[in-house]
Amino acid sequence: MTTLRLVLVSGLLTMVACSVSVTTDHDKNVDFSRFQTWAWAPEVGSVSEDARLANRNADQAVRDAIELEFVGKGYVMLDPDVSQLLVLYHLSLTERIEISDIDRYYGLNNPYFGWQMQGSSPVATSYDEGTLIIDLIERETKKPVWRGIGRKQIVSLSKTEEARRNIRSAVADIMKEYPPK
């Protein structure tokens, strides 16, 4: 039973670590059904000053993924001077520290299988959290109408294809929420 519990908890933690946490916000007074065209805003995108992201690959991966999502939704890309929506994005990495408490009673040293230690030990874990923000601006009014934010724990930045898949997945998860219902 203890082994099964450990396997289930490990699986759950893996799923949580791999999933993208998405939040969105939008202007409730905007009729999103009238939008059919989009363009990159003149000051499009910014990849964080973090040297791990400051490369053309990250920028192109975000652009490709966003374009794919808009095409899938039936939007047409036009010149920024005539499109209905302008798209901006920001990609960043933040180092996070998580402190957890490991209760030794439920570990391998429990009273049913051997000796036990009382109490718990705090464990600090450092990880990178990637954040992608996608903003949609109504060109005519120059006002933001929708924002999607995705956050995910990043396991590796050294594998280019894995990073592209992560970006593609994050953009898809964020854009599932657009247009708002």
C-alpha positions, 0 to 999 in steps of 0.5 A: 500500500505504501509503495502504491501511494508513493508511485501515485504521488510521484506520478501526480508531482510529475504531471503537475511539474509538466503542466502549464498554469494558464490565466487569462483576462479580457475586456468584457465589453468587447465583441471578440466575434468581430475580429478576423485579422491580426498582425505582429505589433511593431514592437512585437515580442520581447525575450527576457534579458536572461542570457538563456533566452536571448536567442533567435530560436526562442523568439522564432519558436514563440512566433511560429506557435502563435501564428499556428494558433491564429491560423487554426482559429481562422484568422488572417495575418495582415499588415499592422496598419490594417489588421484588427488585432496587434499581438505582443508577447513577453517570455521570461525565466525566473528562478524559484525556490520551493521549500517542502517538509518531508514527514519521515513517518510515511517514508521507508522508515515507518513502524510497520517495516522497521525503525522510525524517526520522528519529525520532519526535515525541510527541503529546499529545491531550486528551479526555473519557471518560464512565463509567457505573456500574450497580449492582444491589442485592438489596433483601432483603439490601441487598447488591450482586449485580451491577455493570456499568461502561461507558467511552467516549471522548466526542466531543461533549456539545453535541448532546443527541440524540447524547448520548442515543444514546450513553447508550442505546448504553452502557446496552445494551452494559453490560446485555448482560452481565446476567444473568451466565452 
